[in-house]
Amino acid sequence: MQVSTSAFYSDTAKRMSAMNARAQTLQTEIATGKKIQNPSDAPGVSQQLAEIARKDADAAVYSDNLKTADSLLSQSDGVLKQIYAQLTRAKELATSAATGTQSASDRKINGNELKSVLDAIVGLANVDNIRGEPLFGTTANVKAVVDNGDGTFTYAPTNVSEIPIADGQTVQATESAASLFQQDAGTDTLSVLSKLATALRAGDDTGQQAASDSLDKIQAALDQLGDVQASVGARGARVELQQSLIQTADTDRASLRSQLEDTDITSAIVELQQMMTALSATQASFSKLAQLSLFDYIR
């Protein structure tokens, strides 16, 4: 079978064109560090990369939400510990006043300190969060707790929002002041402390009985506050776990993305060198063959 000069030229040109195109592709991959320059180069891989990008965007939002939730829960935990310490001191004062070993003047001193303890608890309940809003209150800058001055207290109607931390998952990052101090059966912890402080400061014999009557209620308040602390701690642990899971998922996606789109520079350089050597050899061979006298009759 004879091979025409035109066919030889055509086949050789196609081979060299393909080799040159591959060399240019390798040069681009090396220069950009990416194996895919256009989505059309590898539609399936491009679709995977788009999905990874979407998940990265979602993860970034969830990470920000988790940071906010973690900060709020950490602050809540710290403030709750301080309130618990103040409430523990209130119980100690009530216990001392209830023993019958104190004089009326001693109970009055206890009453004065108890009033200071109560004021400290109200102050802690009204602290602002990291966003400058009441930690246990509302977003309208309304105080979480208002002392009415008559032994009663008003609590802001708090809407405790849920913060999204993952697909289909949310976490409650704050507590309402009412959940800290309003006990079952309508008992209000702050009212109990206020009325006891007033009774002790009166400086008469009614203070001892008032102290005795308040002990169970103060203990119940400590138990309730302890439950809230445990709940906040559990949510904080959940947030930390979710942060760890997101970091792991981010690392896995980064690794997969690198496998899909990043150029293996070493391999690409070796292939480019081989391609350029082969292209040079092909060009040289073509040049020599084209000069043969019987070129038109190559079989």
C-alpha positions as CSV (number, residue, x, y, z in Angstrom):
1,M,0.0,0.0,0.0
2,Q,1.5,3.3,-1.0
3,V,1.5,6.3,1.3
4,S,1.0,9.6,-0.4
5,T,3.1,12.6,0.4
6,S,0.0,14.6,1.5
7,A,-1.2,11.8,3.9
8,F,2.3,11.7,5.4
9,Y,2.4,15.4,5.9
10,S,-1.2,15.4,7.3
11,D,-0.6,12.6,9.8
12,T,2.7,14.1,11.0
13,A,1.2,17.5,11.3
14,K,-1.7,16.1,13.4
15,R,0.7,14.3,15.7
16,M,2.9,17.4,16.2
17,S,-0.1,19.6,16.7
18,A,-1.5,17.2,19.4
19,M,1.9,17.1,21.1
20,N,2.3,20.8,20.9
21,A,-1.2,21.3,22.4
22,R,-0.4,18.9,25.2
23,A,2.8,20.8,25.9
24,Q,1.0,24.1,26.1
25,T,-1.6,22.5,28.4
26,L,1.2,21.3,30.7
27,Q,2.8,24.7,30.7
28,T,-0.4,26.3,31.7
29,E,-1.0,23.7,34.4
30,I,2.5,24.3,35.8
31,A,2.1,28.1,35.6
32,T,-1.4,28.2,37.3
33,G,-1.0,25.2,39.6
34,K,-4.4,24.0,38.4
35,K,-5.2,21.0,36.3
36,I,-8.6,22.5,35.2
37,Q,-8.7,25.9,33.5
38,N,-12.3,25.8,32.3
39,P,-15.3,23.9,33.6
40,S,-15.7,22.4,30.1
41,D,-12.3,20.7,30.5
42,A,-13.8,18.2,33.0
43,P,-17.5,18.7,33.6
44,G,-17.7,16.0,36.2
45,V,-14.8,17.2,38.3
46,S,-16.0,20.8,37.9
47,Q,-19.3,19.8,39.4
48,Q,-17.6,18.2,42.3
49,L,-15.5,21.4,42.8
50,A,-18.7,23.5,42.7
51,E,-20.2,21.3,45.4
52,I,-17.1,21.6,47.6
53,A,-17.2,25.4,47.2
54,R,-20.9,25.4,48.3
55,K,-20.0,23.4,51.4
56,D,-17.1,25.7,52.1
57,A,-19.4,28.7,52.0
58,D,-21.9,26.9,54.3
59,A,-19.1,25.9,56.7
60,A,-17.9,29.5,56.9
61,V,-21.3,30.7,58.0
62,Y,-21.7,27.9,60.5
63,S,-18.2,28.6,61.8
64,D,-19.1,32.2,62.5
65,N,-22.3,31.1,64.2
66,L,-20.4,28.6,66.3
67,K,-17.9,31.3,67.4
68,T,-20.9,33.5,68.4
69,A,-22.6,30.7,70.3
70,D,-19.3,29.7,72.0
71,S,-18.7,33.2,73.2
72,L,-22.2,33.7,74.5
73,L,-22.3,30.3,76.2
74,S,-18.8,30.9,77.7
75,Q,-19.9,34.3,79.0
76,S,-23.1,32.9,80.4
77,D,-21.2,30.1,82.2
78,G,-18.9,32.7,83.7
79,V,-21.7,34.9,84.9
80,L,-23.8,32.0,86.2
81,K,-20.8,30.9,88.3
82,Q,-20.6,34.4,89.9
83,I,-24.4,34.4,90.5
84,Y,-24.1,30.9,92.1
85,A,-21.3,32.1,94.4
86,Q,-23.4,35.1,95.5
87,L,-26.4,32.9,96.1
88,T,-24.3,30.5,98.1
89,R,-23.2,33.5,100.2
90,A,-26.9,34.4,100.7
91,K,-27.6,30.9,102.0
92,E,-24.7,31.2,104.4
93,L,-26.1,34.5,105.8
94,A,-29.6,33.0,106.1
95,T,-28.3,29.9,107.8
96,S,-26.4,32.1,110.4
97,A,-29.5,34.2,111.0
98,A,-31.7,31.1,111.5
99,T,-29.5,29.4,114.1
100,G,-30.8,31.5,117.0
101,T,-27.3,32.3,118.2
102,Q,-27.2,35.8,116.7
103,S,-28.5,38.9,118.3
104,A,-30.9,41.3,116.5
105,S,-28.0,43.6,115.7
106,D,-26.0,40.7,114.2
107,R,-29.0,39.8,112.0
108,K,-29.2,43.4,110.9
109,I,-25.6,43.2,109.8
110,N,-26.3,40.0,107.9
111,G,-29.4,41.8,106.4
112,N,-27.2,44.6,105.1
113,E,-24.8,42.2,103.5
114,L,-27.6,40.2,102.1
115,K,-29.0,43.4,100.4
116,S,-25.5,43.9,98.9
117,V,-25.6,40.3,97.7
118,L,-29.0,40.8,96.1
119,D,-27.8,44.0,94.4
120,A,-24.8,42.1,93.0
121,I,-27.0,39.3,91.7
122,V,-29.3,41.8,89.9
123,G,-26.3,43.5,88.5
124,L,-24.9,40.3,87.2
125,A,-28.3,39.4,85.7
126,N,-28.2,42.6,83.8
127,V,-24.7,42.4,82.2
128,D,-24.4,42.9,78.5
129,N,-23.2,40.2,76.1
130,I,-20.4,40.4,73.6
131,R,-22.8,42.3,71.2
132,G,-23.6,45.0,73.7
133,E,-27.1,43.5,74.4
134,P,-28.4,42.2,77.7
135,L,-27.0,38.7,78.2
136,F,-30.2,37.4,79.8
137,G,-32.5,40.0,78.4
138,T,-33.8,41.2,75.1
139,T,-32.3,42.7,72.0
140,A,-34.2,45.9,72.6
141,N,-31.7,46.9,75.4
142,V,-34.4,46.4,78.0
143,K,-32.9,45.3,81.3
144,A,-33.3,41.6,82.0
145,V,-34.3,42.3,85.7
146,V,-35.9,45.3,87.2
147,D,-36.1,45.8,90.9
148,N,-39.5,47.3,91.6
149,G,-38.4,48.5,95.0
150,D,-41.2,46.7,96.9
151,G,-39.7,43.2,97.1
152,T,-40.9,42.2,93.7
153,F,-39.0,42.0,90.4
154,T,-40.0,42.3,86.7
155,Y,-38.3,40.1,84.1
156,A,-38.0,41.1,80.5
157,P,-40.0,38.8,78.1
158,T,-37.0,37.2,76.5
159,N,-37.1,35.4,73.2
160,V,-34.1,33.0,73.4
161,S,-33.1,32.5,69.8
162,E,-31.7,29.3,68.4
163,I,-28.4,29.7,66.4
164,P,-27.9,27.4,63.4
165,I,-24.6,25.5,63.8
166,A,-25.0,22.8,61.1
167,D,-27.5,21.5,58.6
168,G,-30.7,20.9,60.5
169,Q,-29.0,21.7,63.9
170,T,-29.3,24.7,66.2
171,V,-28.2,25.6,69.7
172,Q,-29.7,27.9,72.3
173,A,-26.8,30.2,73.2
174,T,-28.4,32.2,76.0
175,E,-30.8,31.9,78.9
176,S,-33.6,34.2,80.1
177,A,-33.3,35.8,83.5
178,A,-36.7,34.3,84.4
179,S,-35.2,30.8,83.9
180,L,-32.6,31.6,86.5
181,F,-34.7,33.0,89.3
182,Q,-38.4,32.0,88.8
183,Q,-39.0,28.7,90.6
184,D,-41.9,26.3,90.4
185,A,-45.0,27.2,92.3
186,G,-44.5,30.8,91.6
187,T,-41.6,31.3,94.0
188,D,-39.2,34.1,92.9
189,T,-35.6,33.8,94.2
190,L,-34.9,37.5,94.1
191,S,-38.1,38.3,96.0
192,V,-37.2,35.7,98.6
193,L,-33.8,37.4,99.1
194,S,-35.3,40.9,99.1
195,K,-37.9,40.0,101.8
196,L,-35.4,38.2,103.9
197,A,-33.0,41.2,103.7
198,T,-35.8,43.5,104.8
199,A,-36.7,41.3,107.7
200,L,-33.1,41.0,108.9
201,R,-32.5,44.7,108.6
202,A,-35.5,45.5,110.7
203,G,-33.5,44.5,113.8
204,D,-36.2,42.6,115.6
205,D,-36.9,39.0,116.5
206,T,-38.9,38.3,113.3
207,G,-35.6,38.0,111.3
208,Q,-34.7,34.6,112.7
209,Q,-38.0,33.0,111.6
210,A,-37.8,34.7,108.2
211,A,-34.3,33.3,107.8
212,S,-35.5,29.8,108.8
213,D,-38.4,29.9,106.4
214,S,-36.2,31.0,103.5
215,L,-33.6,28.3,103.7
216,D,-35.4,25.6,101.6
217,K,-36.3,28.2,99.0
218,I,-32.7,29.4,98.7
219,Q,-31.5,25.8,98.4
220,A,-34.1,25.2,95.7
221,A,-32.8,28.3,93.9
222,L,-29.3,26.9,94.1
223,D,-30.5,23.6,92.7
224,Q,-32.3,25.4,89.8
225,L,-29.3,27.5,89.0
226,G,-27.1,24.4,89.1
227,D,-29.4,22.8,86.5
228,V,-29.1,25.8,84.3
229,Q,-25.3,25.8,84.6
230,A,-25.2,22.1,83.6
231,S,-27.4,22.8,80.6
232,V,-25.2,25.7,79.5
233,G,-22.1,23.5,80.0
234,A,-23.6,20.7,77.9
235,R,-24.4,23.1,75.1
236,G,-20.9,24.5,75.3
237,A,-19.5,21.0,74.9
238,R,-21.8,20.4,71.9
239,V,-20.6,23.6,70.3
240,E,-16.9,22.6,70.8
241,L,-17.6,19.2,69.3
242,Q,-19.3,20.8,66.3
243,Q,-16.4,23.2,65.8
244,S,-14.1,20.2,65.8
245,L,-16.2,18.3,63.2
246,I,-16.3,21.4,61.0
247,Q,-12.5,21.7,61.1
248,T,-12.1,18.1,60.2
249,A,-14.6,18.4,57.3
250,D,-12.8,21.5,56.1
251,T,-9.5,19.7,56.1
252,D,-11.0,16.7,54.2
253,R,-12.6,19.0,51.6
254,A,-9.4,20.9,51.1
255,S,-7.6,17.6,50.5
256,L,-10.2,16.4,48.0
257,R,-10.2,19.7,46.3
258,S,-6.4,19.6,46.0
259,Q,-6.6,16.1,44.5
260,L,-9.2,17.2,42.0
261,E,-7.7,20.5,40.7
262,D,-4.1,20.9,41.8
263,T,-1.3,20.2,39.4
264,D,1.3,17.6,40.4
265,I,4.1,20.0,39.5
266,T,6.9,17.3,39.5
267,S,4.9,14.9,37.3
268,A,3.8,17.7,35.0
269,I,7.4,19.0,34.5
270,V,8.6,15.4,33.8
271,E,5.8,14.9,31.3
272,L,6.5,18.3,29.7
273,Q,10.2,17.5,29.3
274,Q,9.3,14.1,27.7
275,M,6.7,15.8,25.4
276,M,9.2,18.4,24.3
277,T,11.9,15.8,23.6
278,A,9.4,13.7,21.6
279,L,8.2,16.7,19.7
280,S,11.7,17.7,18.9
281,A,12.5,14.2,17.7
282,T,9.4,14.0,15.6
283,Q,10.2,17.4,14.0
284,A,13.8,16.2,13.2
285,S,12.6,12.9,11.8
286,F,10.0,14.6,9.7
287,S,12.6,17.0,8.3
288,K,14.9,14.2,7.3
289,L,12.2,12.0,5.7
290,A,10.8,14.9,3.8
291,Q,14.2,15.2,2.0
292,L,14.3,11.6,0.7
293,S,14.3,11.3,-3.1
294,L,11.8,8.4,-3.1
295,F,9.6,10.0,-0.5
296,D,6.4,9.6,-2.6
297,Y,6.8,5.8,-2.6
298,I,7.2,5.1,1.1
299,R,5.5,1.8,2.0
